[in-house]
């Protein structure tokens, strides 16, 4: 009879290695990005106005530190830039939409 125990042990070991090296870090990065997004949204609400980027970034860093979320500094900077860029695009899109709605109302004479 063929004993497949060593083969199964090897498959389980390989699966555990893949899980530990690829899947868990991927999930952690997605969770970190989610929490960084929450912190950025909070900073945007607290520190409204332009030219307050340093205050916002300090708030985000302090919030992450307080919540025991550690991220590589270069990666954090890239994530912050991406999130802020996305927020700016969303805000610009809303402003464009509001402007178009206002123009339509003016043109109709209402």
Secondary structure, DSSP 8 states (H G I E B T S, - for coil): ----HHHHHHHHHHHHHHIIIIIHHHHHHHHHHHHHHHHHHHHHHHS-SSS-HHHHHHHHHHHHHHTT----HHHHHHHHHHHHHHHHHHHHHHHHHHHHHHHHHHHHT-
